[in-house]
């Protein structure tokens, strides 16, 4: 995707988390944290990009609100990314 809402190299980590359905902990810019399984990314009708995570129900988290993504899944390809 050429129009990344986060740096494209960081976007790759989000895609890997979704591809392997990693269990993640997201820390948002407002210091809120959310845990769930990374499912997919999507572009909403508002033209913003979102990470879809399953926390028991699917939630959409706007990518430009991410401060940190921590992978909780053992033996994952990476453990933490700061945005």
PDB file of N, CA, C and O in Angstrom:
ATOM      1  N   UNK A   1       0.848  -1.175   0.000  1.00  0.00           N
ATOM      2  CA  UNK A   1       0.000   0.000   0.000  1.00  0.00           C
ATOM      3  C   UNK A   1       0.889   1.232   0.000  1.00  0.00           C
ATOM      4  O   UNK A   1       1.766   1.346   0.856  1.00  0.00           O
ATOM      5  N   UNK A   2       0.697   2.136  -0.910  1.00  0.00           N
ATOM      6  CA  UNK A   2       1.579   3.281  -1.046  1.00  0.00           C
ATOM      7  C   UNK A   2       1.209   4.427  -0.120  1.00  0.00           C
ATOM      8  O   UNK A   2       2.047   5.294   0.129  1.00  0.00           O
ATOM      9  N   UNK A   3       0.013   4.467   0.391  1.00  0.00           N
ATOM     10  CA  UNK A   3      -0.437   5.563   1.223  1.00  0.00           C
ATOM     11  C   UNK A   3      -0.564   5.107   2.667  1.00  0.00           C
ATOM     12  O   UNK A   3      -1.675   5.021   3.191  1.00  0.00           O
ATOM     13  N   UNK A   4       0.557   4.813   3.319  1.00  0.00           N
ATOM     14  CA  UNK A   4       0.572   4.275   4.679  1.00  0.00           C
ATOM     15  C   UNK A   4       0.234   5.370   5.684  1.00  0.00           C
ATOM     16  O   UNK A   4       0.703   6.501   5.556  1.00  0.00           O
ATOM     17  N   UNK A   5      -0.580   5.033   6.684  1.00  0.00           N
ATOM     18  CA  UNK A   5      -0.848   5.987   7.762  1.00  0.00           C
ATOM     19  C   UNK A   5       0.223   5.893   8.842  1.00  0.00           C
ATOM     20  O   UNK A   5       0.307   6.763   9.709  1.00  0.00           O
ATOM     21  N   UNK A   6       1.034   4.851   8.798  1.00  0.00           N
ATOM     22  CA  UNK A   6       2.243   4.718   9.622  1.00  0.00           C
ATOM     23  C   UNK A   6       3.373   4.430   8.640  1.00  0.00           C
ATOM     24  O   UNK A   6       3.127   4.086   7.484  1.00  0.00           O
ATOM     25  N   UNK A   7       4.606   4.570   9.102  1.00  0.00           N
ATOM     26  CA  UNK A   7       5.738   4.292   8.223  1.00  0.00           C
ATOM     27  C   UNK A   7       5.592   2.895   7.617  1.00  0.00           C
ATOM     28  O   UNK A   7       5.238   1.944   8.313  1.00  0.00           O
ATOM     29  N   UNK A   8       5.860   2.784   6.353  1.00  0.00           N
ATOM     30  CA  UNK A   8       5.622   1.515   5.650  1.00  0.00           C
ATOM     31  C   UNK A   8       6.443   0.361   6.204  1.00  0.00           C
ATOM     32  O   UNK A   8       5.987  -0.783   6.184  1.00  0.00           O
ATOM     33  N   UNK A   9       7.658   0.640   6.705  1.00  0.00           N
ATOM     34  CA  UNK A   9       8.438  -0.448   7.295  1.00  0.00           C
ATOM     35  C   UNK A   9       7.788  -0.944   8.582  1.00  0.00           C
ATOM     36  O   UNK A   9       7.868  -2.134   8.890  1.00  0.00           O
ATOM     37  N   UNK A  10       7.144  -0.054   9.342  1.00  0.00           N
ATOM     38  CA  UNK A  10       6.418  -0.468  10.552  1.00  0.00           C
ATOM     39  C   UNK A  10       5.118  -1.182  10.190  1.00  0.00           C
ATOM     40  O   UNK A  10       4.670  -2.081  10.902  1.00  0.00           O
ATOM     41  N   UNK A  11       4.525  -0.772   9.083  1.00  0.00           N
ATOM     42  CA  UNK A  11       3.290  -1.400   8.611  1.00  0.00           C
ATOM     43  C   UNK A  11       3.518  -2.887   8.340  1.00  0.00           C
ATOM     44  O   UNK A  11       2.615  -3.701   8.535  1.00  0.00           O
ATOM     45  N   UNK A  12       4.723  -3.239   7.891  1.00  0.00           N
ATOM     46  CA  UNK A  12       5.050  -4.644   7.633  1.00  0.00           C
ATOM     47  C   UNK A  12       4.896  -5.496   8.888  1.00  0.00           C
ATOM     48  O   UNK A  12       4.443  -6.637   8.804  1.00  0.00           O
ATOM     49  N   UNK A  13       5.266  -4.959  10.050  1.00  0.00           N
ATOM     50  CA  UNK A  13       5.112  -5.705  11.303  1.00  0.00           C
ATOM     51  C   UNK A  13       3.639  -5.957  11.616  1.00  0.00           C
ATOM     52  O   UNK A  13       3.278  -7.022  12.116  1.00  0.00           O
ATOM     53  N   UNK A  14       2.805  -4.986  11.325  1.00  0.00           N
ATOM     54  CA  UNK A  14       1.363  -5.150  11.539  1.00  0.00           C
ATOM     55  C   UNK A  14       0.835  -6.261  10.639  1.00  0.00           C
ATOM     56  O   UNK A  14       0.042  -7.097  11.073  1.00  0.00           O
ATOM     57  N   UNK A  15       1.275  -6.266   9.392  1.00  0.00           N
ATOM     58  CA  UNK A  15       0.837  -7.298   8.446  1.00  0.00           C
ATOM     59  C   UNK A  15       1.297  -8.690   8.882  1.00  0.00           C
ATOM     60  O   UNK A  15       0.548  -9.659   8.755  1.00  0.00           O
ATOM     61  N   UNK A  16       2.519  -8.793   9.392  1.00  0.00           N
ATOM     62  CA  UNK A  16       3.020 -10.091   9.887  1.00  0.00           C
ATOM     63  C   UNK A  16       2.178 -10.561  11.068  1.00  0.00           C
ATOM     64  O   UNK A  16       1.814 -11.735  11.145  1.00  0.00           O
ATOM     65  N   UNK A  17       1.869  -9.650  11.987  1.00  0.00           N
ATOM     66  CA  UNK A  17       1.035 -10.005  13.144  1.00  0.00           C
ATOM     67  C   UNK A  17      -0.324 -10.528  12.692  1.00  0.00           C
ATOM     68  O   UNK A  17      -0.847 -11.483  13.267  1.00  0.00           O
ATOM     69  N   UNK A  18      -0.892  -9.908  11.669  1.00  0.00           N
ATOM     70  CA  UNK A  18      -2.191 -10.350  11.154  1.00  0.00           C
ATOM     71  C   UNK A  18      -2.079 -11.691  10.422  1.00  0.00           C
ATOM     72  O   UNK A  18      -2.932 -12.565  10.580  1.00  0.00           O
ATOM     73  N   UNK A  19      -1.030 -11.842   9.627  1.00  0.00           N
ATOM     74  CA  UNK A  19      -0.855 -13.061   8.844  1.00  0.00           C
ATOM     75  C   UNK A  19      -0.761 -14.292   9.754  1.00  0.00           C
ATOM     76  O   UNK A  19      -1.299 -15.351   9.429  1.00  0.00           O
ATOM     77  N   UNK A  20      -0.077 -14.149  10.893  1.00  0.00           N
ATOM     78  CA  UNK A  20       0.098 -15.263  11.820  1.00  0.00           C
ATOM     79  C   UNK A  20      -0.902 -15.242  12.976  1.00  0.00           C
ATOM     80  O   UNK A  20      -0.832 -16.079  13.876  1.00  0.00           O
ATOM     81  N   UNK A  21      -1.830 -14.287  12.950  1.00  0.00           N
ATOM     82  CA  UNK A  21      -2.846 -14.146  13.999  1.00  0.00           C
ATOM     83  C   UNK A  21      -2.219 -14.117  15.389  1.00  0.00           C
ATOM     84  O   UNK A  21      -2.679 -14.792  16.310  1.00  0.00           O
ATOM     85  N   UNK A  22      -1.156 -13.319  15.520  1.00  0.00           N
ATOM     86  CA  UNK A  22      -0.478 -13.191  16.806  1.00  0.00           C
ATOM     87  C   UNK A  22      -1.404 -12.579  17.851  1.00  0.00           C
ATOM     88  O   UNK A  22      -2.230 -11.718  17.551  1.00  0.00           O
ATOM     89  N   UNK A  23      -1.245 -13.043  19.072  1.00  0.00           N
ATOM     90  CA  UNK A  23      -1.877 -12.406  20.225  1.00  0.00           C
ATOM     91  C   UNK A  23      -1.029 -11.174  20.528  1.00  0.00           C
ATOM     92  O   UNK A  23       0.187 -11.284  20.683  1.00  0.00           O
ATOM     93  N   UNK A  24      -1.656 -10.010  20.612  1.00  0.00           N
ATOM     94  CA  UNK A  24      -0.909  -8.763  20.771  1.00  0.00           C
ATOM     95  C   UNK A  24      -1.473  -7.910  21.897  1.00  0.00           C
ATOM     96  O   UNK A  24      -2.631  -8.042  22.292  1.00  0.00           O
ATOM     97  N   UNK A  25      -0.621  -7.041  22.393  1.00  0.00           N
ATOM     98  CA  UNK A  25      -1.037  -5.991  23.319  1.00  0.00           C
ATOM     99  C   UNK A  25      -0.697  -4.678  22.644  1.00  0.00           C
ATOM    100  O   UNK A  25       0.462  -4.417  22.321  1.00  0.00           O
ATOM    101  N   UNK A  26      -1.710  -3.851  22.432  1.00  0.00           N
ATOM    102  CA  UNK A  26      -1.528  -2.556  21.807  1.00  0.00           C
ATOM    103  C   UNK A  26      -1.544  -1.479  22.878  1.00  0.00           C
ATOM    104  O   UNK A  26      -2.410  -1.481  23.753  1.00  0.00           O
ATOM    105  N   UNK A  27      -0.599  -0.567  22.813  1.00  0.00           N
ATOM    106  CA  UNK A  27      -0.629   0.625  23.649  1.00  0.00           C
ATOM    107  C   UNK A  27      -0.900   1.790  22.713  1.00  0.00           C
ATOM    108  O   UNK A  27      -0.178   2.001  21.738  1.00  0.00           O
ATOM    109  N   UNK A  28      -1.947   2.543  23.018  1.00  0.00           N
ATOM    110  CA  UNK A  28      -2.344   3.656  22.171  1.00  0.00           C
ATOM    111  C   UNK A  28      -1.715   4.950  22.657  1.00  0.00           C
ATOM    112  O   UNK A  28      -1.171   5.004  23.760  1.00  0.00           O
ATOM    113  N   UNK A  29      -1.786   5.979  21.847  1.00  0.00           N
ATOM    114  CA  UNK A  29      -1.197   7.273  22.189  1.00  0.00           C
ATOM    115  C   UNK A  29      -1.787   7.863  23.463  1.00  0.00           C
ATOM    116  O   UNK A  29      -1.113   8.624  24.157  1.00  0.00           O
ATOM    117  N   UNK A  30      -3.042   7.524  23.783  1.00  0.00           N
ATOM    118  CA  UNK A  30      -3.666   8.025  25.016  1.00  0.00           C
ATOM    119  C   UNK A  30      -3.374   7.133  26.221  1.00  0.00           C
ATOM    120  O   UNK A  30      -3.998   7.280  27.272  1.00  0.00           O
ATOM    121  N   UNK A  31      -2.413   6.195  26.068  1.00  0.00           N
ATOM    122  CA  UNK A  31      -1.955   5.250  27.097  1.00  0.00           C
ATOM    123  C   UNK A  31      -2.938   4.104  27.369  1.00  0.00           C
ATOM    124  O   UNK A  31      -2.678   3.278  28.244  1.00  0.00           O
ATOM    125  N   UNK A  32      -4.042   4.037  26.653  1.00  0.00           N
ATOM    126  CA  UNK A  32      -4.958   2.902  26.748  1.00  0.00           C
ATOM    127  C   UNK A  32      -4.268   1.667  26.185  1.00  0.00           C
ATOM    128  O   UNK A  32      -3.518   1.762  25.213  1.00  0.00           O
ATOM    129  N   UNK A  33      -4.517   0.502  26.793  1.00  0.00           N
ATOM    130  CA  UNK A  33      -3.969  -0.732  26.230  1.00  0.00           C
ATOM    131  C   UNK A  33      -5.107  -1.706  25.937  1.00  0.00           C
ATOM    132  O   UNK A  33      -6.115  -1.757  26.642  1.00  0.00           O
ATOM    133  N   UNK A  34      -4.907  -2.465  24.882  1.00  0.00           N
ATOM    134  CA  UNK A  34      -5.905  -3.420  24.408  1.00  0.00           C
ATOM    135  C   UNK A  34      -5.170  -4.702  24.045  1.00  0.00           C
ATOM    136  O   UNK A  34      -4.136  -4.659  23.379  1.00  0.00           O
ATOM    137  N   UNK A  35      -5.699  -5.839  24.479  1.00  0.00           N
ATOM    138  CA  UNK A  35      -5.119  -7.138  24.116  1.00  0.00           C
ATOM    139  C   UNK A  35      -6.097  -7.916  23.266  1.00  0.00           C
ATOM    140  O   UNK A  35      -7.304  -7.894  23.509  1.00  0.00           O
ATOM    141  N   UNK A  36      -5.568  -8.607  22.264  1.00  0.00           N
ATOM    142  CA  UNK A  36      -6.400  -9.434  21.412  1.00  0.00           C
ATOM    143  C   UNK A  36      -5.578 -10.074  20.317  1.00  0.00           C
ATOM    144  O   UNK A  36      -4.356  -9.932  20.273  1.00  0.00           O
ATOM    145  N   UNK A  37      -6.260 -10.779  19.432  1.00  0.00           N
ATOM    146  CA  UNK A  37      -5.605 -11.464  18.324  1.00  0.00           C
ATOM    147  C   UNK A  37      -5.672 -10.573  17.091  1.00  0.00           C
ATOM    148  O   UNK A  37      -6.750 -10.127  16.699  1.00  0.00           O
ATOM    149  N   UNK A  38      -4.509 -10.313  16.477  1.00  0.00           N
ATOM    150  CA  UNK A  38      -4.459  -9.511  15.251  1.00  0.00           C
ATOM    151  C   UNK A  38      -5.118 -10.302  14.124  1.00  0.00           C
ATOM    152  O   UNK A  38      -4.765 -11.455  13.877  1.00  0.00           O
ATOM    153  N   UNK A  39      -6.071  -9.680  13.447  1.00  0.00           N
ATOM    154  CA  UNK A  39      -6.847 -10.360  12.414  1.00  0.00           C
ATOM    155  C   UNK A  39      -6.537  -9.833  11.014  1.00  0.00           C
ATOM    156  O   UNK A  39      -6.227 -10.609  10.110  1.00  0.00           O
ATOM    157  N   UNK A  40      -6.619  -8.510  10.835  1.00  0.00           N
ATOM    158  CA  UNK A  40      -6.510  -7.946   9.489  1.00  0.00           C
ATOM    159  C   UNK A  40      -6.333  -6.437   9.591  1.00  0.00           C
ATOM    160  O   UNK A  40      -6.456  -5.855  10.669  1.00  0.00           O
ATOM    161  N   UNK A  41      -6.044  -5.817   8.460  1.00  0.00           N
ATOM    162  CA  UNK A  41      -6.088  -4.366   8.350  1.00  0.00           C
ATOM    163  C   UNK A  41      -7.169  -4.025   7.339  1.00  0.00           C
ATOM    164  O   UNK A  41      -7.506  -4.836   6.476  1.00  0.00           O
ATOM    165  N   UNK A  42      -7.698  -2.840   7.450  1.00  0.00           N
ATOM    166  CA  UNK A  42      -8.705  -2.404   6.488  1.00  0.00           C
ATOM    167  C   UNK A  42      -8.679  -0.893   6.384  1.00  0.00           C
ATOM    168  O   UNK A  42      -8.183  -0.198   7.271  1.00  0.00           O
ATOM    169  N   UNK A  43      -9.224  -0.401   5.283  1.00  0.00           N
ATOM    170  CA  UNK A  43      -9.398   1.029   5.101  1.00  0.00           C
ATOM    171  C   UNK A  43     -10.884   1.290   5.206  1.00  0.00           C
ATOM    172  O   UNK A  43     -11.680   0.734   4.448  1.00  0.00           O
ATOM    173  N   UNK A  44     -11.261   2.154   6.166  1.00  0.00           N
ATOM    174  CA  UNK A  44     -12.663   2.466   6.387  1.00  0.00           C
ATOM    175  C   UNK A  44     -13.203   3.427   5.344  1.00  0.00           C
ATOM    176  O   UNK A  44     -12.453   3.958   4.525  1.00  0.00           O
ATOM    177  N   UNK A  45     -14.497   3.643   5.380  1.00  0.00           N
ATOM    178  CA  UNK A  45     -15.115   4.577   4.435  1.00  0.00           C
ATOM    179  C   UNK A  45     -14.628   6.011   4.681  1.00  0.00           C
ATOM    180  O   UNK A  45     -14.814   6.888   3.838  1.00  0.00           O
ATOM    181  N   UNK A  46     -14.004   6.239   5.842  1.00  0.00           N
ATOM    182  CA  UNK A  46     -13.417   7.538   6.159  1.00  0.00           C
ATOM    183  C   UNK A  46     -11.994   7.674   5.612  1.00  0.00           C
ATOM    184  O   UNK A  46     -11.325   8.675   5.867  1.00  0.00           O
ATOM    185  N   UNK A  47     -11.528   6.659   4.853  1.00  0.00           N
ATOM    186  CA  UNK A  47     -10.197   6.618   4.225  1.00  0.00           C
ATOM    187  C   UNK A  47      -9.061   6.475   5.237  1.00  0.00           C
ATOM    188  O   UNK A  47      -7.902   6.706   4.894  1.00  0.00           O
ATOM    189  N   UNK A  48      -9.371   6.099   6.472  1.00  0.00           N
ATOM    190  CA  UNK A  48      -8.358   5.844   7.491  1.00  0.00           C
ATOM    191  C   UNK A  48      -8.088   4.352   7.551  1.00  0.00           C
ATOM    192  O   UNK A  48      -8.962   3.536   7.259  1.00  0.00           O
ATOM    193  N   UNK A  49      -6.855   4.003   7.937  1.00  0.00           N
ATOM    194  CA  UNK A  49      -6.486   2.593   7.999  1.00  0.00           C
ATOM    195  C   UNK A  49      -6.587   2.088   9.438  1.00  0.00           C
ATOM    196  O   UNK A  49      -6.204   2.779  10.383  1.00  0.00           O
ATOM    197  N   UNK A  50      -7.111   0.866   9.586  1.00  0.00           N
ATOM    198  CA  UNK A  50      -7.380   0.279  10.886  1.00  0.00           C
ATOM    199  C   UNK A  50      -6.756  -1.108  10.997  1.00  0.00           C
ATOM    200  O   UNK A  50      -6.607  -1.821  10.004  1.00  0.00           O
ATOM    201  N   UNK A  51      -6.398  -1.473  12.215  1.00  0.00           N
ATOM    202  CA  UNK A  51      -6.027  -2.834  12.576  1.00  0.00           C
ATOM    203  C   UNK A  51      -7.254  -3.455  13.217  1.00  0.00           C
ATOM    204  O   UNK A  51      -7.830  -2.888  14.145  1.00  0.00           O
ATOM    205  N   UNK A  52      -7.654  -4.615  12.727  1.00  0.00           N
ATOM    206  CA  UNK A  52      -8.786  -5.332  13.308  1.00  0.00           C
ATOM    207  C   UNK A  52      -8.213  -6.368  14.263  1.00  0.00           C
ATOM    208  O   UNK A  52      -7.404  -7.207  13.868  1.00  0.00           O
ATOM    209  N   UNK A  53      -8.641  -6.306  15.531  1.00  0.00           N
ATOM    210  CA  UNK A  53      -8.219  -7.307  16.508  1.00  0.00           C
ATOM    211  C   UNK A  53      -9.456  -7.941  17.134  1.00  0.00           C
ATOM    212  O   UNK A  53     -10.517  -7.325  17.235  1.00  0.00           O
ATOM    213  N   UNK A  54      -9.283  -9.182  17.546  1.00  0.00           N
ATOM    214  CA  UNK A  54     -10.363  -9.925  18.186  1.00  0.00           C
ATOM    215  C   UNK A  54     -10.083  -9.969  19.685  1.00  0.00           C
ATOM    216  O   UNK A  54      -9.132 -10.612  20.129  1.00  0.00           O
ATOM    217  N   UNK A  55     -10.905  -9.292  20.446  1.00  0.00           N
ATOM    218  CA  UNK A  55     -10.792  -9.260  21.905  1.00  0.00           C
ATOM    219  C   UNK A  55     -11.958 -10.020  22.541  1.00  0.00           C
ATOM    220  O   UNK A  55     -12.299  -9.795  23.702  1.00  0.00           O
ATOM    221  N   UNK A  56     -12.555 -10.909  21.775  1.00  0.00           N
ATOM    222  CA  UNK A  56     -13.815 -11.538  22.159  1.00  0.00           C
ATOM    223  C   UNK A  56     -14.900 -10.995  21.256  1.00  0.00           C
ATOM    224  O   UNK A  56     -15.929 -11.632  21.029  1.00  0.00           O
ATOM    225  N   UNK A  57     -14.649  -9.815  20.752  1.00  0.00           N
ATOM    226  CA  UNK A  57     -15.427  -9.214  19.674  1.00  0.00           C
ATOM    227  C   UNK A  57     -14.440  -8.429  18.818  1.00  0.00           C
ATOM    228  O   UNK A  57     -13.403  -7.990  19.314  1.00  0.00           O
ATOM    229  N   UNK A  58     -14.745  -8.254  17.566  1.00  0.00           N
ATOM    230  CA  UNK A  58     -13.803  -7.563  16.679  1.00  0.00           C
ATOM    231  C   UNK A  58     -13.840  -6.064  16.925  1.00  0.00           C
ATOM    232  O   UNK A  58     -14.906  -5.454  17.007  1.00  0.00           O
ATOM    233  N   UNK A  59     -12.652  -5.486  17.042  1.00  0.00           N
ATOM    234  CA  UNK A  59     -12.503  -4.047  17.227  1.00  0.00           C
ATOM    235  C   UNK A  59     -11.592  -3.507  16.144  1.00  0.00           C
ATOM    236  O   UNK A  59     -10.674  -4.191  15.691  1.00  0.00           O
ATOM    237  N   UNK A  60     -11.850  -2.280  15.734  1.00  0.00           N
ATOM    238  CA  UNK A  60     -11.007  -1.601  14.762  1.00  0.00           C
ATOM    239  C   UNK A  60     -10.233  -0.508  15.481  1.00  0.00           C
ATOM    240  O   UNK A  60     -10.820   0.368  16.117  1.00  0.00           O
ATOM    241  N   UNK A  61      -8.900  -0.569  15.375  1.00  0.00           N
ATOM    242  CA  UNK A  61      -8.024   0.403  16.010  1.00  0.00           C
ATOM    243  C   UNK A  61      -7.325   1.180  14.901  1.00  0.00           C
ATOM    244  O   UNK A  61      -6.631   0.594  14.070  1.00  0.00           O
ATOM    245  N   UNK A  62      -7.504   2.494  14.888  1.00  0.00           N
ATOM    246  CA  UNK A  62      -6.872   3.315  13.860  1.00  0.00           C
ATOM    247  C   UNK A  62      -5.349   3.243  14.004  1.00  0.00           C
ATOM    248  O   UNK A  62      -4.812   3.443  15.094  1.00  0.00           O
ATOM    249  N   UNK A  63      -4.667   2.960  12.908  1.00  0.00           N
ATOM    250  CA  UNK A  63      -3.220   2.752  12.960  1.00  0.00           C
ATOM    251  C   UNK A  63      -2.470   3.972  13.485  1.00  0.00           C
ATOM    252  O   UNK A  63      -1.472   3.818  14.189  1.00  0.00           O
ATOM    253  N   UNK A  64      -2.925   5.169  13.160  1.00  0.00           N
ATOM    254  CA  UNK A  64      -2.177   6.340  13.620  1.00  0.00           C
ATOM    255  C   UNK A  64      -2.381   6.626  15.104  1.00  0.00           C
ATOM    256  O   UNK A  64      -1.837   7.601  15.623  1.00  0.00           O
ATOM    257  N   UNK A  65      -3.157   5.792  15.796  1.00  0.00           N
ATOM    258  CA  UNK A  65      -3.320   5.905  17.251  1.00  0.00           C
ATOM    259  C   UNK A  65      -2.378   4.982  18.015  1.00  0.00           C
ATOM    260  O   UNK A  65      -2.311   5.036  19.243  1.00  0.00           O
ATOM    261  N   UNK A  66      -1.643   4.126  17.281  1.00  0.00           N
ATOM    262  CA  UNK A  66      -0.745   3.166  17.923  1.00  0.00           C
ATOM    263  C   UNK A  66       0.525   3.837  18.437  1.00  0.00           C
ATOM    264  O   UNK A  66       1.149   4.636  17.739  1.00  0.00           O
ATOM    265  N   UNK A  67       0.890   3.503  19.652  1.00  0.00           N
ATOM    266  CA  UNK A  67       2.180   3.910  20.213  1.00  0.00           C
ATOM    267  C   UNK A  67       3.126   2.710  20.237  1.00  0.00           C
ATOM    268  O   UNK A  67       4.311   2.837  19.926  1.00  0.00           O
ATOM    269  N   UNK A  68       2.585   1.530  20.614  1.00  0.00           N
ATOM    270  CA  UNK A  68       3.417   0.325  20.722  1.00  0.00           C
ATOM    271  C   UNK A  68       2.572  -0.906  20.448  1.00  0.00           C
ATOM    272  O   UNK A  68       1.399  -0.964  20.818  1.00  0.00           O
ATOM    273  N   UNK A  69       3.181  -1.892  19.792  1.00  0.00           N
ATOM    274  CA  UNK A  69       2.571  -3.193  19.567  1.00  0.00           C
ATOM    275  C   UNK A  69       3.520  -4.222  20.166  1.00  0.00           C
ATOM    276  O   UNK A  69       4.675  -4.324  19.754  1.00  0.00           O
ATOM    277  N   UNK A  70       3.027  -4.986  21.143  1.00  0.00           N
ATOM    278  CA  UNK A  70       3.803  -6.053  21.766  1.00  0.00           C
ATOM    279  C   UNK A  70       3.174  -7.378  21.371  1.00  0.00           C
ATOM    280  O   UNK A  70       1.957  -7.542  21.456  1.00  0.00           O
ATOM    281  N   UNK A  71       3.995  -8.319  20.943  1.00  0.00           N
ATOM    282  CA  UNK A  71       3.507  -9.647  20.577  1.00  0.00           C
ATOM    283  C   UNK A  71       3.597 -10.544  21.801  1.00  0.00           C
ATOM    284  O   UNK A  71       4.660 -10.676  22.407  1.00  0.00           O
ATOM    285  N   UNK A  72       2.479 -11.158  22.160  1.00  0.00           N
ATOM    286  CA  UNK A  72       2.401 -12.039  23.325  1.00  0.00           C
ATOM    287  C   UNK A  72       2.532 -13.513  22.936  1.00  0.00           C
ATOM    288  O   UNK A  72       2.732 -14.369  23.798  1.00  0.00           O
ATOM    289  N   UNK A  73       2.420 -13.806  21.651  1.00  0.00           N
ATOM    290  CA  UNK A  73       2.533 -15.178  21.159  1.00  0.00           C
ATOM    291  C   UNK A  73       3.980 -15.655  21.293  1.00  0.00           C
ATOM    292  O   UNK A  73       4.896 -14.989  20.811  1.00  0.00           O
ATOM    293  N   UNK A  74       4.194 -16.807  21.946  1.00  0.00           N
ATOM    294  CA  UNK A  74       5.562 -17.338  22.075  1.00  0.00           C
ATOM    295  C   UNK A  74       6.187 -17.641  20.710  1.00  0.00           C
ATOM    296  O   UNK A  74       5.492 -18.024  19.769  1.00  0.00           O
ATOM    297  N   UNK A  75       7.496 -17.463  20.620  1.00  0.00           N
ATOM    298  CA  UNK A  75       8.296 -17.780  19.433  1.00  0.00           C
ATOM    299  C   UNK A  75       7.845 -17.022  18.186  1.00  0.00           C
ATOM    300  O   UNK A  75       7.971 -17.525  17.070  1.00  0.00           O
ATOM    301  N   UNK A  76       7.328 -15.831  18.376  1.00  0.00           N
ATOM    302  CA  UNK A  76       6.926 -14.992  17.249  1.00  0.00           C
ATOM    303  C   UNK A  76       8.164 -14.454  16.534  1.00  0.00           C
ATOM    304  O   UNK A  76       9.271 -14.512  17.069  1.00  0.00           O
ATOM    305  N   UNK A  77       7.973 -13.937  15.341  1.00  0.00           N
ATOM    306  CA  UNK A  77       9.088 -13.422  14.546  1.00  0.00           C
ATOM    307  C   UNK A  77       9.634 -12.099  15.084  1.00  0.00           C
ATOM    308  O   UNK A  77      10.751 -11.710  14.741  1.00  0.00           O
ATOM    309  N   UNK A  78       8.868 -11.410  15.915  1.00  0.00           N
ATOM    310  CA  UNK A  78       9.319 -10.193  16.580  1.00  0.00           C
ATOM    311  C   UNK A  78       8.530 -10.053  17.874  1.00  0.00           C
ATOM    312  O   UNK A  78       7.513 -10.724  18.054  1.00  0.00           O
ATOM    313  N   UNK A  79       8.981  -9.196  18.769  1.00  0.00           N
ATOM    314  CA  UNK A  79       8.299  -9.083  20.064  1.00  0.00           C
ATOM    315  C   UNK A  79       7.689  -7.719  20.323  1.00  0.00           C
ATOM    316  O   UNK A  79       6.694  -7.620  21.041  1.00  0.00           O
ATOM    317  N   UNK A  80       8.269  -6.651  19.749  1.00  0.00           N
ATOM    318  CA  UNK A  80       7.755  -5.321  20.056  1.00  0.00           C
ATOM    319  C   UNK A  80       8.112  -4.340  18.951  1.00  0.00           C
ATOM    320  O   UNK A  80       9.194  -4.400  18.366  1.00  0.00           O
ATOM    321  N   UNK A  81       7.178  -3.438  18.680  1.00  0.00           N
ATOM    322  CA  UNK A  81       7.402  -2.361  17.708  1.00  0.00           C
ATOM    323  C   UNK A  81       6.844  -1.090  18.303  1.00  0.00           C
ATOM    324  O   UNK A  81       5.721  -1.066  18.806  1.00  0.00           O
ATOM    325  N   UNK A  82       7.644  -0.020  18.241  1.00  0.00           N
ATOM    326  CA  UNK A  82       7.185   1.300  18.679  1.00  0.00           C
ATOM    327  C   UNK A  82       6.905   2.148  17.457  1.00  0.00           C
ATOM    328  O   UNK A  82       7.657   2.124  16.483  1.00  0.00           O
ATOM    329  N   UNK A  83       5.817   2.897  17.516  1.00  0.00           N
ATOM    330  CA  UNK A  83       5.393   3.718  16.383  1.00  0.00           C
ATOM    331  C   UNK A  83       5.679   5.190  16.647  1.00  0.00           C
ATOM    332  O   UNK A  83       5.390   6.037  15.802  1.00  0.00           O
TER     333      UNK A  83
END
